[in-house]
Amino acid sequence: MKRPQAVATVQVDNERVIVTEWRFAPGAETGRHCHGYDYVVVPMTAGSLLLETPEGDKYAELEAGQSYFRKAGVEHNVINNGPHELVFVETEIK
């Protein structure tokens, strides 16, 4: 099944960081990718994201304003499997 693409808007890209706003309509996905940098995610909305990983499906619960950190090398496809738009800001640390 073909899913709609999540919308990525790069807000800052300089020698130190990349800051991207991600907007996920219901059913939208990022596509499979591997993070090349450590990163911090700041959820702007609450909800649940489905993560398709090499180890199997996982879920990430988002709480608005509750940031989390991940190391470089994370591989996944991120999907909004809920009924409402989900939004987060991701800061990649170069």
Stockholm file with secondary structure:
# STOCKHOLM 1.0

chainA/1-94         MKRPQAVATVQVDNERVIVTEWRFAPGAETGRHCHGYDYVVVPMTAGSLLLETPEGDKYAELEAGQSYFRKAGVEHNVINNGPHELVFVETEIK
#=GR chainA/1-94 SS CCCCBCEEEEEEESSSEEEEEEEECTTCBCCSEECSSEEEEEESSCEEEEEEETTEEEEEEECTTCCEEECTTCEEEEEECSSSCEEEEEEEEC
#=GC SS_cons        CCCCBCEEEEEEESSSEEEEEEEECTTCBCCSEECSSEEEEEESSCEEEEEEETTEEEEEEECTTCCEEECTTCEEEEEECSSSCEEEEEEEEC
//
